[in-house]
Amino acid sequence: MHFDLPTPGFSFEVLATLGHARAGILHTPRGDIPTPVFMPVGTAGTVKAMTPDELRAPPLDARIILGNTYHLYLRPGLDVIEAAGGLHRFAAWDRPILTDSGGFQVFSLAAINEIDDGGVTFRSHIDGSKHRLTPELAMHIQGVLGSDIAMCFDQCAPGDAAPEVQEVALARTTAWAVRCRAVQRPAGQALFGIVQGGIDTARRQRHAAEITALDFDGHALGGLAVGEKLDDTYRIVDEIAHTLPAGRPRYLMGVGTPADLTRSIAAGIDMFDCVMPTRNARNGYLFTQAGRVNIPNAQHRSDFGPIDPECPCATCRSHSRAYLRHLYAAKEILYSRLATLHNLTFYARHVRRLRDDILGRGEPA
């Protein structure tokens, strides 16, 4: 089934379904994105430790990466990126980019910001300078960045927030989504809305109805994996994901482990991002089919086998656990590069296997 999205040049194609899970293609002016898809996080205009060529090359073959409005606004600044011709040229990345609006940074840096109905006043975590971020400015920044998919500015409440706090965040997120939608966007930039509401099913359903009524190009579930219990995360994804419009991509923000991805794809999610594969790599944790490897452990000191014998990445083809442990202990930069390449390849292959299973066992859409 093929669905034209509201923004010209974008469409979403559902090829097969298996229960609530689905395999498809998000067509964009900068290239097709097979879904489900894991999107590597490039907060500051770079996926840490990776070059664009490494991200593009098989078997990783990243079709889309993320950038962050908040961080790029503060450093290097819009003037630099605008002079460079946008984030794609600045970062030498010719495939799609999705930009977060900065809403999560408002949540994670709560100690240095003040939120009101108009927007957020905050101090830079870099130099303490004072700034004001509004839905209009968030959209302007994403326009200058030239991302292919922009996210609405939202308020993310803590997972354990009281109902009245969740209600305020929900109301602001809806009001801000309306304001974001009213901003003129560059040609070729789609816009996704974000569903908030914490771990209360009725509140999530109510907010999903409000956001989807605004006819965005895609819809995201935000405000999960922010302090609530894992069972509550899964329950909300199970209950809400498949109810979002079938003709739009569904994006679960900031989640998670390989098991999280498996569970959420079964619930109907199409798109994911998370810093886990890159951050864990730098901290010595590597993903394999047999479970997670803690590379600093002494048992790897003389282990001359690969991280994962089933992995086709260059790290596993050429380097041993012993060598990686040595690089980690010596604090060599090469360790982060090799480990990150492996973890991102693991995530990409994990999602592709699930997609192939949907295509192989599912019903044609």
N, C-alpha and C positions, 0 to 999 in steps of 0.2 A: 504494500500500500504506500502510495506516494502522497506527501502532504506539502503543499507550498506554505512557507512561513510568511508572516507579515512583511518582513524586510526583503526587498527584491534581491535576488541572487542566492537566497537561502531556501533550502527545502530539506525535509526529513523523510527518509524512506524506511519503512519497517519491512524487513525481508522475511522474518520467521518469528514465531512465538512458541514458548515452552512454558505453560502455565502463565504466570505474570512476566516471566523473563522474555526479553526480545532482542533480536539482532537486527541492526539496521545500518544506515549510512546517513550522516549529517553532511549534506552538500553545502559548501561555502565557496565564495569567489576565489579563495586561496587554496582550495583543495578539498577533497573528500575525507571525512573522518569516519572510519568504520566504528560502529558502536556495538556493545559496550566498549568504553575507552577509558584508560587511566591517563591523566594529564600531568606530566612532571611539573613541579612547582619551580618557577623562575622568578622569585619575589622581586629581586632588584635588577631584572633584565638579564638574568643568567640562571640557568639550572646549575647549582653549585658543583664545581669541579668538572663540568662537562663543556666541551666545545659544541657549537651548532652542528658541525659535521658528524660528531660522535652521536648526537641525538638523532640525526637523520638516518644514519647508516643502519642497515639490518645487522643483527636481529632486533635491535631496539626499535628503530623506525618510528620515532615519536611523531604523530600527526598533528599534535597541538600541544602547546605549553601555556603556562600561566605567567602573568606579570601582576604587580600589585600597585594600585593607584596611590595609596598612602606613601609607600616607600619611594616610589619613583618621583612623586611630587616633591618630597623633601630632598632627595639625592638621586640623580644629579640635578634635578629641577626641570621644569617644563621648558624653559628657554633653551636648554641644551638639546633636549629630545626634539623639540620643534625645529631647531636649526639643523638637526641631523636628518630630518625628513620623516620622523616617527620612530616608534620602537622597533619595527621590523628592520629598518635600515640601520638603526643604532646598534642593534644586537646581532645583525647579519643572520636573521631568521626569516625565511621566506614562506613558511607554513603558518597556519592560523595561530592566533594568540587570544586567549581569554584573559580579561583583566578583572580582578576582584575590585570592588568599589572602595575598599577601606573600612567597611563596616565591621569586619572581624577585628581589625586593629583597634577600633574604638572599644571593642569588648576587651581585648587582651591587654590594652594599655589604660584600663579604666582609672588607674591611680593618677594619671596625668591629663584627664579630660573632664569636661562638663557637657552633659547632653541636655538639650531642650528641644522643643518642637521644631525649631528652625534648623537645627543642625548640631554640630559638635565643635566646641572650643577646646583646643588641646595644645599641649607643649611638645615640641619635637623631642623624641627620645635621643636625638643626635646632639643638639646644642641647646635645648631648652627654649628655643624661640617659640612665640605664641602664634597659633594659626586657627583659622575657622574653616571647617569643612561642612559644606551643605550638599544636598542632593544635586543642585545645579552645578556646583564646583566639581563634584565627583564625576558628573557626566562630561564637563568641559575637559577635565584632565584625561579621561578615557578617550575623548575625541582627539586631543593632541597626541596621545600615545598611538592612536590609530588601530586599536585592537579590533579583532574581527567579531568578538563577542564581549559586550560590556555587561556588567552586573549592576542592578539597581542598588542604591545606597540603602542600607537597612540597619536596624538596631538589633543586635544579638544579645539576648538576656542570658545570664548564667543558667545552667541546667537545673539548679535547685532554687531558682528565684521564686518568690512568692507569687501567687496568682495575680495580684494587682500590678506587680512589676512586669509580668508577662503581658498583661493587657495593654499597658502603656507602650511597651516595645512593639507589640502587634499593631496598635493603632498608628504609631509613628511609621512603621515599615510600610503600611498601606499608603499613608499620606505621602511619604517620600517616594514610593513607587510611582504614584500619580505625577509627582513633580518631575521625576526622572524621565518619565515617558513623554512629558511635554517639551523636553529639551531637544533642539534640532541636533541630530547625529550626523556624522560624516556618512557619505554613501558607502555601502558595504559593511556597515557595523550593525550587528544584531543586538538585541537587548533581552536579557533574561530577568524575570521577577523572582523574588525570594519569599518562600513561605516560612514564617516563624510560628511560635506558639508553644514552645517547650515540650513537655511530655504529656500534656493533656490532649487526648484524642479529639474531643469535641472542639477545643480551641484551634487545633491544627486544621481540622476540617473546615471550620468557619473561615480561617485565614486563607486556606487554599482556595475557597470559593471567591473570596475578595480579590486575590492576586490573579487567578486564572481568568476572571471576568475582564481584566484589563488587556487581554489578548497580546501577551508577550510572545517572543520567538521561542522561548523555552522557559522552564520553571525549575527552580532549585529548592531543595530542602536545606535550610540553614539552621543554626542553633542546635546542632546535635554534636555529640562527642565534646561537650563543653562542661563536663562535670557530673552529668547524670549517669545512672547505672547503665551498663551495657545492655541489660535486658530491656530497659526502657528505650534505648536507642533503637534496638531491633524491633521492638513493638511498634514504635511510631513509623519506622520505615515500612514495615509489613502492612500497616493499616492505611498509610497515606500514599505511598509511592504509586501504586497501581491505579489510584483514583485520579491522578493528575491527567490532563488531556492526552489521549493516545497519539494525537498528531503533532506533539511537541516533544523535544528532548527533555529528559528528566535528569537532573544533576544533583548529586549528594555532595555537599561541600565539606571538605576537610576530614573525610573518613576514608580509609583507615588501614587496618591490617588486611592481609590476603583473605582471611576468614570473613572480615567485614564486607569485602568486595563480593565474595561468593554469595553471601546471604543477601546482600542488597541487590545484586543483579537478579537473583531469583524473585525479589520483590518488585522488580520492574524498573530499576534505575539504569540509566544509559551512560552517565558520565561521572567521573570521580577525580578528585585531586587530594593529595595529602603529602606533607613533608616527610612522612615516615620512612620511605625507602632511602632518601638522600641523607636525612639526619641520622638514621640508624647506621647507615654505611659509615659515616664519619666517626660514629661512636663505637664502632667495632662489632656491630650486629649485622649479620648477612643472612639473607633468606635463601632457603633451599627447599626442594621437594620433601626432604626428610625432617624439616623443621629449621629453627633459627640457629645459626652458628655464632658463638661468641668468640671471635678470632683472638682476643688476648689470652684465652685460656691456655695453660701450659701444655695441654694435650696436643695442640697444633704445632708445637715448636719443631718437631721433626716429621710432620705430616706432609709428604710431598705430593699428595693428591690434590685435585682441584677443589674449589669450594663446593661445586655441585657437578658431578659427572654428566648429568643430563642437560646442563646449560651450555648453549653454543656461543656465549659471549667471549670476547677476546681475553678477558681476565681468566676465565675458566679454561680456555684453550691453551693458555701460555704460562700461567703462574700457579704456584702451589699455595696451600694454606700456610705452610711454613714461611714462605717468602712474604706473604701478606702480613703474617704475624710480626715478622721482623720489621717490615716497613711501618707498621702501626706502632711498635715499641720504640722505633727510632724517630717517630714523628715526621716521617718523610711525606712530602706532598703527594708523591705517586700513590701512596696508600689510598687516599681519599678518592683519587681519580679511578683507580681500578675497582675499589669497593662500590663506588656509586654506579659505575657502569654495570656492574653485576646486578645490584639490587634493582635498578630501573629496568634492566632486561628481564629480570625475574617477574616483576609486576606486569610488564607489557605482555609477556608470554602467558602469564596466569590468566589475564583477562581475555587474551585471544583464544586460549583453550576453551574457556567458558563460552565465548562467542561461537566457536566452531561446534561445540556441543549443541547449542541452540539451533544452529543451522542444520546440523545433522539429524537431530532427534525431534525438532519442533515441527509445527504446522506452518506451511507457507502463509504469509499474511495476505 
